[in-house]
């Protein structure tokens, strides 16, 4: 089935995708495709907030400097300035959409997080992402020019290779997507496509990312011919709840921002003083995650403690109602007890290379959000800069597409998806086994601390699995699990290749074989 009723296709229904869709739908017909539910992406999970210079004592220069320091100099300064200067306008638009940010005496309440020199995080309690997601979805639902289709797992970008008259020109015309309900593959065709498909967190065994964060957008863009950059820069959040029943529950950065201490669970020692005496718990995430990882490995611990019980109980409950409610249900009173925490994969800093206008290497394709490498985050994302990037680049993609609209050619005739030579699989165990294997060796070999030998072991495993997965993909009917496995393996390969290419330790990439940082920062750019 070919769908060409829309001017523009947006892949992803999170902050970046819906921001772009709303900006373009003033004059164009926009189709938004979402894997699973419309709220299944990372946006709804974001606890912290959005970074913006709104305080009288703060400046853009301060925010730029904090971002560059966290990013270990690998950031693109022009990009950093561009995003940070757009931040106040992005907050204004969200307020207009009805996001109920916390107030303090009539002004927006600002909190502080690790790596920030000032209070500049606007938030909705400790569930900012959900409030933003809800406001954007309400606005999109109310717009007659936006059609949202949930339950669409995107398989591959449609390029000139898929024209009825083959061409190798590389223009993107939309996407092939699996209808999860019917099992049919649909061809969604348009003049412009915006990729906002999120990160690749589920490559790892422990991750705060939602189930669907399998690197789909990055893998699709790579296969279509786009460059990717800095995939070795995978951020690990220092504080994920350690609980054998509850997986992937994040304890927000703001708990440390509001005075939480990290303690050895047996001795009570506040160990961050041993790693970063000046910034302590407010050091950037890579520093804190490595410190916790070192404590766990050195002392044979399962977890460390995060303790904010020295603050007044009312203060804790007022600032962290969602976390408090969750922990109370698990028998932990955070107002009087420490929280057991471990590091977990949290954010993909690398991705598809984009310019300031959100354009990619491929004509007809723009990208925004966690699937991209814009130059904002560098070697480590500063807390709460991620949602900000989604809004700024969602707007940038929309602005660039609309400004070039008259020059964008109409789509050619596209070949339908060919499923005539495949059969239904009776070996789903193959998918489950490979999925589990990838996530385990990526955690053990390509985690917080790396070595060349570990990376080479991971590369060998990936080579063995690649042929198996491609044979399987070519023989059987596509399912969401199979599509995700293929993308997961591709993302893992890009991460390992990038990590092997960087012969230094910088930001999130820490290797025992090259512990020093090079004088000149350089991006790791992979070309298909």
C-alpha positions as CSV (number, residue, x, y, z in Angstrom):
1,X,0.0,0.0,0.0
2,X,1.4,3.4,-1.0
3,X,0.3,6.5,0.9
4,X,1.1,9.8,-0.8
5,X,-1.6,11.9,0.7
6,X,0.8,14.0,2.8
7,X,3.4,16.6,2.0
8,X,5.8,15.7,4.8
9,X,6.5,12.6,6.8
10,X,7.8,12.8,10.4
11,X,9.2,9.6,11.9
12,X,8.8,9.8,15.7
13,X,6.1,11.3,18.0
14,X,8.4,12.7,20.7
15,X,9.5,16.3,21.4
16,X,11.5,16.7,18.2
17,X,9.0,15.1,15.8
18,X,5.9,16.8,17.1
19,X,7.7,20.2,17.4
20,X,8.6,19.9,13.7
21,X,5.1,18.7,12.8
22,X,3.3,21.5,14.5
23,X,5.5,24.1,12.9
24,X,5.0,22.7,9.4
25,X,1.3,21.9,9.8
26,X,0.4,25.6,9.6
27,X,0.6,25.3,5.8
28,X,1.4,21.6,5.0
29,X,-0.2,18.2,5.5
30,X,2.0,16.2,7.9
31,X,2.0,12.5,8.6
32,X,3.5,11.4,12.0
33,X,4.5,7.8,12.3
34,X,5.2,6.2,15.7
35,X,6.4,2.7,16.6
36,X,4.1,1.3,19.2
37,X,2.1,4.0,21.0
38,X,2.3,7.7,20.4
39,X,3.8,8.1,23.9
40,X,6.3,5.3,23.7
41,X,9.4,7.4,23.1
42,X,12.0,8.8,25.5
43,X,10.3,12.3,25.8
44,X,7.6,11.0,28.1
45,X,10.2,9.4,30.4
46,X,12.3,12.6,30.9
47,X,12.2,13.5,34.6
48,X,14.6,16.4,34.8
49,X,13.7,19.4,32.8
50,X,14.8,21.8,30.1
51,X,17.9,24.0,30.4
52,X,17.4,27.7,29.5
53,X,19.0,31.0,30.6
54,X,16.1,32.7,32.4
55,X,17.7,33.9,35.7
56,X,18.9,37.4,36.1
57,X,22.3,36.3,37.3
58,X,22.8,33.9,34.4
59,X,24.1,34.5,30.9
60,X,24.2,32.7,27.5
61,X,28.0,32.7,27.9
62,X,27.7,30.7,31.2
63,X,25.4,28.1,29.6
64,X,27.7,27.8,26.6
65,X,30.7,27.4,28.8
66,X,29.0,24.7,30.9
67,X,28.0,22.8,27.8
68,X,31.5,23.0,26.3
69,X,33.1,21.9,29.6
70,X,30.7,18.9,29.9
71,X,31.3,18.0,26.2
72,X,35.1,18.0,26.8
73,X,35.6,20.4,24.0
74,X,34.2,18.2,21.3
75,X,31.2,20.4,20.8
76,X,30.7,22.6,17.8
77,X,30.7,26.1,19.4
78,X,28.4,27.6,16.7
79,X,25.9,24.9,17.3
80,X,26.0,25.4,21.1
81,X,25.5,29.1,20.8
82,X,22.6,28.6,18.3
83,X,20.8,26.2,20.5
84,X,21.3,28.1,23.8
85,X,20.2,31.4,22.3
86,X,17.0,29.8,21.1
87,X,16.2,28.3,24.5
88,X,14.1,31.1,26.0
89,X,11.9,31.2,22.9
90,X,11.4,27.5,23.1
91,X,10.2,27.7,26.7
92,X,7.8,30.5,25.7
93,X,6.3,28.3,23.0
94,X,5.8,25.5,25.5
95,X,4.1,27.8,28.0
96,X,1.8,28.9,25.2
97,X,1.0,25.2,24.5
98,X,0.0,24.8,28.2
99,X,2.9,23.0,29.7
100,X,2.4,23.7,33.5
101,X,5.9,24.5,34.5
102,X,6.5,24.9,38.3
103,X,6.3,28.5,39.5
104,X,8.1,30.4,42.2
105,X,6.5,33.7,43.3
106,X,5.0,34.2,39.8
107,X,8.2,33.3,37.9
108,X,9.3,29.9,36.5
109,X,10.9,27.8,39.2
110,X,14.5,27.0,38.2
111,X,16.4,24.0,39.6
112,X,20.1,23.1,39.2
113,X,21.7,19.9,37.9
114,X,25.1,18.4,37.5
115,X,27.5,20.4,35.3
116,X,25.4,23.6,35.5
117,X,27.0,26.7,37.1
118,X,23.5,28.3,37.7
119,X,19.9,27.4,38.3
120,X,18.4,27.2,34.8
121,X,16.3,24.0,34.6
122,X,12.6,24.7,34.1
123,X,10.5,21.6,35.1
124,X,7.2,20.2,35.9
125,X,7.9,18.5,39.3
126,X,10.0,15.5,38.4
127,X,7.9,14.5,35.3
128,X,8.7,17.2,32.8
129,X,8.8,14.9,29.8
130,X,5.3,13.6,30.3
131,X,3.9,17.1,30.7
132,X,5.7,18.2,27.5
133,X,4.6,15.1,25.6
134,X,1.0,15.6,26.6
135,X,0.9,19.2,25.6
136,X,2.5,18.5,22.2
137,X,0.1,15.6,21.5
138,X,-2.9,17.7,22.4
139,X,-1.8,20.4,20.0
140,X,-1.2,17.9,17.3
141,X,-4.5,16.1,17.8
142,X,-6.2,19.5,17.5
143,X,-4.5,20.3,14.2
144,X,-6.5,19.1,11.1
145,X,-3.3,19.1,9.0
146,X,-1.6,16.5,11.2
147,X,-2.4,12.8,10.9
148,X,-0.8,10.5,13.5
149,X,-0.4,6.8,12.9
150,X,0.7,4.7,15.9
151,X,1.8,1.1,15.5
152,X,4.1,1.7,12.6
153,X,7.6,0.2,12.8
154,X,9.7,1.8,10.2
155,X,11.9,-0.6,8.2
156,X,13.9,1.4,5.7
157,X,14.0,4.9,4.2
158,X,12.6,5.0,0.7
159,X,15.3,6.4,-1.6
160,X,15.9,6.7,-5.4
161,X,16.9,3.0,-5.3
162,X,13.3,2.1,-4.7
163,X,11.9,4.0,-7.7
164,X,10.2,2.0,-10.4
165,X,12.9,3.5,-12.7
166,X,16.0,2.8,-10.5
167,X,18.4,5.7,-9.7
168,X,21.4,5.9,-7.4
169,X,20.9,9.6,-6.6
170,X,20.2,9.0,-2.9
171,X,17.2,11.3,-2.5
172,X,14.8,10.3,0.3
173,X,11.1,10.0,-0.5
174,X,9.7,8.6,2.7
175,X,9.7,5.3,4.5
176,X,8.6,1.7,4.3
177,X,6.7,0.9,7.6
178,X,5.3,-2.3,9.1
179,X,1.7,-2.0,10.2
180,X,2.0,-3.8,13.5
181,X,-1.7,-4.7,13.6
182,X,-2.1,-6.1,10.1
183,X,1.4,-7.3,9.4
184,X,1.4,-5.5,6.0
185,X,4.2,-3.2,4.9
186,X,3.1,0.3,3.8
187,X,5.0,2.7,1.6
188,X,4.6,6.3,3.0
189,X,5.8,8.8,0.4
190,X,6.3,12.5,0.6
191,X,8.4,15.5,-0.6
192,X,10.3,15.8,2.7
193,X,11.0,13.4,5.6
194,X,12.0,14.3,9.2
195,X,13.8,11.6,11.2
196,X,13.1,12.0,14.9
197,X,13.3,8.3,15.9
198,X,15.3,8.6,19.2
199,X,18.4,6.9,20.4
200,X,20.0,3.4,20.6
201,X,19.9,2.8,24.4
202,X,18.6,-0.7,24.2
203,X,21.9,-1.8,22.7
204,X,22.9,-2.2,26.4
205,X,21.7,-4.6,29.0
206,X,21.0,-1.9,31.5
207,X,19.4,1.3,30.2
208,X,16.9,3.9,31.2
209,X,15.6,4.2,27.6
210,X,12.2,2.9,26.7
211,X,11.8,-0.6,25.1
212,X,11.7,0.9,21.5
213,X,15.1,2.8,21.7
214,X,16.8,0.4,19.3
215,X,18.6,2.9,17.1
216,X,16.1,2.6,14.2
217,X,16.6,6.1,12.8
218,X,20.4,5.9,13.0
219,X,20.5,2.5,11.3
220,X,18.0,3.5,8.6
221,X,19.9,6.7,7.8
222,X,23.3,4.8,7.7
223,X,21.9,2.2,5.3
224,X,20.5,4.9,3.1
225,X,23.9,6.6,2.8
226,X,24.1,9.2,5.6
227,X,27.2,9.7,7.7
228,X,27.1,9.2,11.5
229,X,29.4,10.7,14.0
230,X,30.6,10.2,17.6
231,X,28.7,7.0,18.2
232,X,31.2,6.0,20.9
233,X,29.9,8.8,23.1
234,X,27.2,6.8,24.9
235,X,26.1,8.5,28.1
236,X,25.5,6.4,31.2
237,X,23.2,7.9,33.8
238,X,24.9,7.6,37.2
239,X,21.8,6.8,39.2
240,X,19.3,4.2,38.0
241,X,17.3,2.5,40.8
242,X,18.8,-0.9,41.7
243,X,15.8,-3.2,42.1
244,X,15.5,-6.8,40.8
245,X,11.8,-6.4,40.1
246,X,11.7,-2.9,38.6
247,X,13.8,-2.3,35.6
248,X,15.1,1.0,34.2
249,X,13.6,3.4,36.8
250,X,15.7,6.6,36.7
251,X,16.5,8.7,39.7
252,X,16.8,12.2,38.2
253,X,20.0,14.3,38.3
254,X,18.0,16.9,40.2
255,X,18.1,14.7,43.4
256,X,21.9,15.4,43.5
257,X,21.2,19.0,42.3
258,X,19.0,19.6,45.4
259,X,21.7,18.2,47.8
260,X,21.7,14.4,47.5
261,X,24.9,12.6,48.6
262,X,26.5,9.5,47.1
263,X,27.6,7.1,49.8
264,X,29.4,3.8,50.1
265,X,26.5,1.5,51.2
266,X,28.6,-0.3,53.9
267,X,30.9,2.5,55.3
268,X,28.7,5.5,54.6
269,X,31.8,7.3,53.0
270,X,30.8,10.2,50.7
271,X,33.1,8.9,47.9
272,X,32.7,11.7,45.3
273,X,35.3,13.7,47.3
274,X,37.9,11.1,46.1
275,X,37.1,11.7,42.4
276,X,36.1,15.4,42.1
277,X,36.6,17.2,45.3
278,X,35.4,20.6,43.9
279,X,32.2,19.6,42.2
280,X,31.4,16.4,44.2
281,X,28.0,15.1,43.2
282,X,27.5,18.0,40.8
283,X,30.3,16.8,38.5
284,X,29.2,15.9,34.9
285,X,27.6,12.6,34.4
286,X,30.6,10.8,32.9
287,X,32.7,11.6,36.0
288,X,30.0,10.5,38.4
289,X,29.1,7.3,36.5
290,X,32.8,6.3,36.4
291,X,33.2,7.0,40.1
292,X,30.2,4.7,40.9
293,X,31.4,2.1,38.5
294,X,34.8,2.1,40.2
295,X,33.3,1.8,43.7
296,X,31.1,-1.1,42.6
297,X,34.0,-3.0,40.9
298,X,36.6,-2.2,43.5
299,X,34.6,-3.3,46.5
300,X,32.4,-6.0,44.9
301,X,29.2,-4.0,45.5
302,X,25.8,-4.5,43.8
303,X,25.0,-0.7,44.1
304,X,25.8,2.5,46.0
305,X,23.6,4.7,48.0
306,X,22.1,8.1,46.9
307,X,20.9,9.8,50.1
308,X,18.8,13.0,50.3
309,X,17.2,12.1,53.7
310,X,19.1,15.0,55.4
311,X,16.8,17.4,53.6
312,X,13.4,18.2,55.2
313,X,10.8,15.5,54.3
314,X,8.3,18.0,52.9
315,X,11.1,19.5,50.6
316,X,11.9,16.0,49.2
317,X,8.2,15.1,48.6
318,X,7.4,18.4,47.0
319,X,10.4,18.3,44.6
320,X,10.2,14.6,43.7
321,X,6.6,13.4,44.0
322,X,6.8,10.8,41.2
323,X,10.0,9.3,42.5
324,X,8.8,9.4,46.1
325,X,5.5,7.6,45.1
326,X,7.4,4.9,43.1
327,X,9.9,4.2,45.9
328,X,7.2,4.2,48.6
329,X,5.5,1.4,46.6
330,X,8.7,-0.5,46.8
331,X,9.1,-0.1,50.5
332,X,11.8,2.7,50.3
333,X,11.1,6.0,52.1
334,X,13.5,8.5,50.4
335,X,12.8,11.1,53.1
336,X,14.5,8.8,55.7
337,X,16.4,6.2,53.8
338,X,19.1,6.1,51.1
339,X,18.2,4.9,47.6
340,X,20.2,2.0,46.1
341,X,21.5,3.1,42.6
342,X,23.6,1.8,39.7
343,X,24.7,3.4,36.5
344,X,22.7,2.6,33.3
345,X,22.9,3.6,29.7
346,X,20.9,6.8,29.3
347,X,21.5,8.9,26.2
348,X,23.0,8.5,22.7
349,X,25.2,11.6,22.1
350,X,26.3,10.5,18.6
351,X,24.1,9.9,15.6
352,X,23.2,11.1,12.1
353,X,25.3,14.2,11.1
354,X,23.1,17.3,10.7
355,X,23.7,20.9,10.0
356,X,22.3,24.0,11.8
357,X,19.2,23.7,9.6
358,X,18.7,20.0,10.6
359,X,19.6,18.8,7.1
360,X,21.4,15.5,6.6
361,X,23.7,14.3,3.8
362,X,20.7,13.0,1.9
363,X,18.4,15.4,0.0
364,X,14.9,15.1,1.2
365,X,15.9,14.0,4.7
366,X,16.1,16.2,7.8
367,X,16.7,14.9,11.4
368,X,16.3,16.1,14.9
369,X,16.7,14.9,18.5
370,X,18.6,12.0,20.0
371,X,19.1,10.2,16.6
372,X,21.4,13.1,15.5
373,X,24.8,14.4,16.1
374,X,24.4,18.2,15.8
375,X,27.6,19.2,17.6
376,X,25.6,20.4,20.7
377,X,26.6,17.6,23.1
378,X,30.2,16.8,22.1
379,X,31.7,14.1,24.2
380,X,29.1,14.3,27.0
381,X,25.6,15.8,27.1
382,X,25.0,18.4,29.8
383,X,21.9,17.6,31.8
384,X,18.6,18.9,30.4
385,X,20.1,20.1,27.1
386,X,18.5,17.1,25.3
387,X,14.8,18.2,25.3
388,X,16.1,21.7,24.4
389,X,17.8,20.3,21.4
390,X,14.6,18.6,20.3
391,X,12.6,21.8,20.3
392,X,15.3,23.9,18.6
393,X,16.1,21.4,15.9
394,X,12.5,20.4,15.4
395,X,11.8,24.1,14.6
396,X,15.0,24.3,12.5
397,X,13.9,21.4,10.3
398,X,10.5,22.8,9.8
399,X,11.9,26.3,8.9
400,X,14.3,24.9,6.4
401,X,11.8,22.6,4.7
402,X,9.2,25.4,4.4
403,X,11.8,27.9,3.1
404,X,12.8,25.4,0.3
405,X,9.4,24.1,-0.4
406,X,9.0,25.4,-3.9
407,X,12.3,23.8,-4.9
408,X,11.5,20.3,-3.5
409,X,10.5,17.9,-6.3
410,X,7.4,15.8,-6.1
411,X,7.9,12.1,-5.3
412,X,8.4,9.7,-8.2
413,X,6.6,6.4,-8.5
414,X,7.9,4.0,-5.8
415,X,8.0,0.2,-5.9
416,X,5.8,-1.6,-3.5
417,X,7.4,-3.7,-0.7
418,X,8.2,-7.2,-2.1
419,X,7.4,-10.0,0.4
420,X,6.9,-12.7,-2.3
421,X,10.2,-14.6,-1.5
422,X,9.9,-14.8,2.3
423,X,8.1,-17.2,4.7
424,X,6.7,-16.9,8.2
425,X,9.3,-17.7,10.8
426,X,9.0,-20.7,13.2
427,X,12.3,-19.7,15.0
428,X,11.5,-16.7,17.1
429,X,14.0,-18.0,19.6
430,X,16.8,-16.9,17.2
431,X,15.7,-13.2,17.6
432,X,15.5,-13.4,21.4
433,X,18.9,-15.2,21.7
434,X,20.7,-12.6,19.5
435,X,19.0,-9.7,21.2
436,X,20.1,-10.9,24.6
437,X,23.6,-11.7,23.4
438,X,24.1,-8.2,21.9
439,X,23.0,-6.4,25.0
440,X,25.1,-8.5,27.3
441,X,28.4,-8.2,25.4
442,X,27.9,-4.5,24.7
443,X,27.4,-3.9,28.5
444,X,30.5,-6.0,29.4
445,X,32.8,-4.9,26.6
446,X,31.7,-1.5,25.4
447,X,30.4,0.0,28.7
448,X,31.6,2.8,31.0
449,X,35.3,1.7,31.0
450,X,36.7,0.2,27.8
451,X,39.9,-1.5,26.5
452,X,41.0,-2.3,22.9
453,X,40.8,-6.0,23.6
454,X,37.2,-5.8,24.9
455,X,36.2,-3.7,21.9
456,X,37.8,-6.2,19.5
457,X,36.0,-9.0,21.2
458,X,32.7,-7.1,20.7
459,X,33.6,-6.5,17.0
460,X,34.2,-10.2,16.5
461,X,30.8,-11.1,18.0
462,X,29.1,-8.5,15.8
463,X,30.7,-9.9,12.7
464,X,29.4,-13.4,13.5
465,X,25.9,-12.2,14.3
466,X,25.7,-9.9,11.3
467,X,25.6,-12.7,8.7
468,X,23.1,-14.7,10.8
469,X,20.8,-11.8,11.2
470,X,21.0,-10.8,7.5
471,X,20.3,-14.4,6.4
472,X,17.3,-14.4,8.8
473,X,16.1,-11.0,7.6
474,X,16.3,-12.1,4.0
475,X,14.3,-15.3,4.5
476,X,11.4,-14.4,6.8
477,X,8.5,-12.0,7.0
478,X,9.4,-8.8,8.9
479,X,8.2,-8.4,12.4
480,X,8.9,-5.5,14.9
481,X,11.3,-7.8,16.8
482,X,13.2,-8.7,13.7
483,X,13.4,-5.1,12.5
484,X,14.6,-3.9,15.9
485,X,17.2,-6.7,16.1
486,X,18.6,-5.7,12.7
487,X,18.8,-2.1,13.8
488,X,20.2,-2.9,17.2
489,X,23.1,-4.9,15.6
490,X,23.8,-2.1,13.1
491,X,23.9,0.5,16.0
492,X,26.2,-1.8,18.0
493,X,28.5,-2.1,15.0
494,X,28.7,1.7,14.6
495,X,29.4,2.2,18.3
496,X,32.2,-0.3,18.4
497,X,33.8,1.0,15.1
498,X,33.7,4.5,16.5
499,X,35.2,3.4,19.9
500,X,38.1,1.6,18.2
501,X,38.8,4.6,16.0
502,X,39.3,7.0,19.0
503,X,42.8,6.6,20.5
504,X,42.2,8.8,23.5
505,X,39.9,9.2,26.6
506,X,37.5,12.0,26.2
507,X,34.2,12.6,27.9
508,X,32.1,9.5,27.8
509,X,34.7,7.4,25.9
510,X,37.1,6.2,28.6
511,X,39.7,3.5,27.6
512,X,42.4,2.1,29.8
513,X,44.7,1.8,26.7
514,X,44.6,5.5,25.9
515,X,43.9,7.2,29.3
516,X,45.1,10.7,28.1
517,X,43.1,13.2,26.2
518,X,44.5,14.5,22.8
519,X,45.3,18.2,22.5
520,X,43.0,18.7,19.5
521,X,39.4,17.4,19.8
522,X,38.2,15.6,16.6
523,X,34.9,14.0,15.7
524,X,34.7,10.4,14.8
525,X,32.9,10.5,11.5
526,X,31.9,7.2,9.8
527,X,31.1,7.2,6.1
528,X,28.9,4.5,4.6
